[in-house]
């Protein structure tokens, strides 16, 4: 019994620094004006872009995910309107949870001709504290068109174990794939594409 108690105590003590580090990684503020200025890089391990497309006229919204994203932005709280965000998505990384169907969907994007999906921001407007609209140019399937994304700032704070500085954002948007020349699989799949993203950036 004494050995078991000693082992349990050792496990608790070993876990304590991990728990403390996790707490230290919480956002310290959700006020964008208090976020430190600097250059930030996308953390690909904590970034996701989901897309939802109506199935057969709207029985459901078929959901897929792009697994490979990269990007960066420069931020100055005194000049936040000038924030420039650049995101690149690998169209081959589409994930439907079916490897065969993944290749089919990726083929609709013609990745040999158009190997990247690129978003370059052109403006940022604050609607209320922590929320705003990010406008930009989306280049998809060789076509560039303006898009508007609704963005929420989730906060800034230290990274894991208190190391570095990390920012988090959530957002949504909507495009029509036909406007980018992607019309395959109609009428089985609808034209409107809902975008949902969760991203974290780390200060360089």
Buried (B, 14 or more C-beta within 10 A) or exposed (E): EEEEEEEEEEEEEEEEEEEEBEEBBEBBEBEBEEBEEEEBEBBBEEBBBBBBBBBEEEEEBBBBBBBBBBBBBBBEEEEBEEBBBBBBBBBBBBBBEEEEEBEEBBBBBBBEEBEEBBBBBEBBEBEEEBBBBBEBEBBBBEEEEEBBBBBBBBBBBBBEEEEEBBBBBBBEBEBEBEBBEBEBBEEEBBBBBBBBBBBBBBBE
